[in-house]
């Protein structure tokens, strides 16, 4: 009798072990929902974070342009080439590859600073135009609309220096124009920022 009651107790305990099928189904459903949410919102979050980082990098670049402009006075061809600016420490060393004569400055989205030109905000040589390529549409709209207090002029297009003016000197960004210009470039926009000293 003792053996039979032990066997019954063991069988009852054995039946209680494990996970029920409805519980497994609930766990799988929750996992699928979390996976789906990660697929939908993950890239958007990553783009937002990268856009914020690039906007901060452009603000830092503005500070470096002001400091460098204070040292050289007016920007001219001799002091405004990409190799000279890299040599003067205008760009963070972590973003610079290549040689001293032909540096390559990358940004958050893997694109490069494709051109540097002398700009005019009030007088010729009081600013520099930096063209950054490889900026996706979502980031283009986020960055372009957050640079009113940093850049004196912004253009968006598919080539260095050209494109649609989305922010004119002395004005605020025209968001509708910015949205249209960023949509035209899809995932490879070139944004040119005029940074004054």
N, C-alpha and C positions, 0 to 999 in steps of 0.2 A: 504494500500500500504506500509505503514511503517512496518507493521508486516511481510509482505511478503519479503521485502528487508532484514529485520533483520534475517529472517529465512534462506534466501539464503546465507547471509554472514556467519551465524552460520554453515550452512551445508558445505560451502566451507572451513571454518576454521577447521571444524571437520574432513574433508577429509585430510587435510594437516598434521594432528597430526599423530604420530606413526612412525614406522620404516618400510622401504620398505623391501620386501622379498630378493632382491639381496644384500642389506646391511647386513641383518641377515646372509645370506650365506657366505659373505666375513668374517664377525666376527667369525663365527663358523670355517671356514677354517683356519684362522690365529691362532685361539685357538688350533685347532688340530695340526697344525705344531709346535707351541711352546711346546705343551705337548709331541709330538713325539721327539723333540730335547732334552727335559729334560730327557726323558727315555733313549735316546741313549747316550748323553754326560754327564748326571748327575753322574752315577756311576764312569765313567772315571775320572771326576773332583774330586770326593770324594776320590778315590784311590790315585790320584796324591797328593792331599792335605795331606792325611794320610802318604804317603810315605815321603813327605818332612818333616813332623813333626817327623817321626821316624828317618830319617837321621840326623835331628838336635839333637834329643835325644841321638843318638849314638855319635855324636860329643861332646855333653855335658858329656857323660859317659867317653869318652876319656880324657877330662880335669880332671874329678874326679879320674880316674885311675892314671894319672900323679901326681896329688896332693897326693893321697894316697900312691903311690909308693915312693914319696919323703919322706914320714913319716916313712914307714916301711922298706925301702931298697929293699930287694929281696922278691919276692912273694913266700911263702911256704904254705904248707897245712894248717897250723895253722892260717894264716892271710888272706886266700883266699877263704873261704867258703861263700856261699850266706848269711847266717845269720850274719857273721862278716862284710861283705861288706855293708849290709843293716844297721847294727849298727853303722858303721863308716860314714854313710851318703853318700855313693857312688851313691845310687839311690835316686831320688826324693821321698819324703814321699807320694806324691799323687799317686804313682804307686805301693805302697807296701800295701799288705793286709796279713792276716794270723797272726801267732804268732811270737814272737821274735826268738823262736827256729826253726820254720818252716815258714819263710816268703815266700810270693808269689809276684813276681814282674811282673806286666803286662806291655804290650806295646800298641801302637796305634791301632793295628788290633785285640786286644783282646787275643792274644797269651801271653805266659809267657817267662821269662828268665828260660829256662829249665835246664841249667847247667852252671857252672863256673869251669874252669880248669886252671892250671898253664901252661903258654905257653913259647916258646923259640923263640925269634926273633934273638938275638945274643948269649945270654947265658941263661941257664935254670933259670927261675924265673924272667925274665925281662919284662914279659907281662902276660896278662890274656886273656883266651878265653871265650867269652860270647856266648852261644847258645840261639837264639830266635826262637820259633816255631810259627806256625800259620800265616805265611806271604804269601799272595796271589802272584800268578805268576807275575802279572803286577808290583806290588810293589817290588817284589824280584829283577826284572831286573833294576828298577829305583834306588833302594837303592844300590845294588851291584855295579853298574857302577859309583856311586858317592862317593865311600868310599876310593879311591886310596890314598888320603892324610891323611886319618884317621886311617884305619886299616892296619896292616902290612901283614895280611893274611886273606882270606875269603874262607869259604867252604859253599856249598849249598847242602843239602840233605834232608832226611826225618827223621833223628835221630840226637840227640845232638852230636856235635863234629865230626861226620863223613860226608861222602858225597864227592862231587866233589870239588876239589880245583879250584876256579875261579880266585884267586889272590894269587900268591906266595910271600914269603918274598923278598923284594927288586925289585919286578916287578910290572907292571901295570895289571889291570884286563883284562883277556881275555874275551872279550864281547861275542864271539860266544859260548864259553864254559859256560859262565854265562847264556845266553839265553836258552841253551839246559838243563842245570841243573834246572833252574827255571821252565821250561815247564814240566819237569818230576815230580816235586812236586805239580803241579797244584795249588790248593788254600791252601795248607798246607805245605809250605816249611819251613825247619829249616835252618837258616843262622847262621854261627859261625864266629864271628869277633875277631881277635887277636888284642888287644889294648896294645901297649907298653907304659912303663912308661918313 
